[in-house]
């Protein structure tokens, strides 16, 4: 499973790079858009392989939960990541404007961090829903018991991100 997740991550970056190179380097806008539209297929392959592995009789371990987490975070953060990469590719390859970075200080930074928290909350909710769906699809709680550890793990991730976002609100970073 780990190899599949690593291959999926590599595949994500290869497809993203190919799409952006086609779009900006080769000036093939439709081809680039088509390649970028394939990015969710990587997630579906990982998710499908995870379910197939478990339905085929495998006993769940942490890697099956990691696959669900990968898909959850990819779905939540994917659009933002593609938009970020697209802005940088447009700047570097097509002479577009330099993308704005994240805000560094005060209320704008706090708003930014709350946006990150919202995406993390969404990613965690998707991960938990996928873990629950996989457990339901397999239908054997003895073989999927290891996936139960992903519920509190996602709660911890959300809690840490909540503390980070709240810290930027309560103790805003000030310009020197």
Residue pairs with C-beta under 8 A, 6 or more apart in sequence:
1 49
1 50
1 53
1 61
1 63
1 64
1 66
1 67
2 63
2 66
4 46
4 49
4 50
4 67
5 46
5 63
5 66
5 67
5 70
8 42
8 43
8 45
8 46
8 70
9 70
11 42
11 45
12 39
12 42
12 74
15 35
15 36
15 38
15 39
15 42
16 36
16 39
16 81
16 82
16 85
18 35
19 32
19 33
19 34
19 35
19 36
19 38
19 39
20 32
20 36
20 85
20 86
20 89
20 93
21 32
21 89
21 93
22 28
22 31
22 32
22 35
23 29
23 31
23 32
23 33
23 36
23 86
23 89
24 32
24 89
24 90
24 92
24 93
24 94
25 93
26 32
36 82
39 78
39 82
40 75
40 78
42 74
43 70
43 71
43 74
43 75
43 78
46 67
46 70
46 71
47 67
47 68
47 71
47 130
49 67
50 64
50 67
50 68
50 134
51 134
51 137
51 138
53 64
54 60
54 64
54 134
54 137
54 138
54 143
54 144
55 137
55 138
57 143
58 64
58 143
59 143
59 146
60 134
60 138
60 143
60 144
60 145
60 146
60 147
61 146
62 146
62 149
64 134
64 146
64 147
65 127
65 131
65 146
65 147
65 149
65 150
65 153
68 127
68 130
68 131
68 134
68 147
68 150
69 123
69 127
69 150
69 154
71 126
71 127
71 130
72 123
72 124
72 125
72 126
72 127
72 128
72 129
72 130
73 123
73 127
75 122
75 123
75 126
76 119
76 120
76 122
76 123
76 126
77 119
77 123
80 119
84 99
87 96
87 99
88 99
90 96
90 97
91 97
91 98
91 99
102 109
102 112
103 109
103 111
103 112
104 173
104 175
105 172
105 173
105 174
105 175
106 172
106 173
106 174
106 175
107 172
109 168
109 172
109 173
110 165
110 168
110 169
110 172
113 164
113 165
113 168
113 169
114 165
114 169
116 161
116 164
116 165
117 158
117 161
117 162
117 164
117 165
120 157
120 158
120 161
121 158
121 161
124 154
124 155
124 157
124 158
127 150
127 154
128 150
128 151
128 154
131 147
131 150
131 151
134 144
134 147
135 141
135 144
135 147
138 144
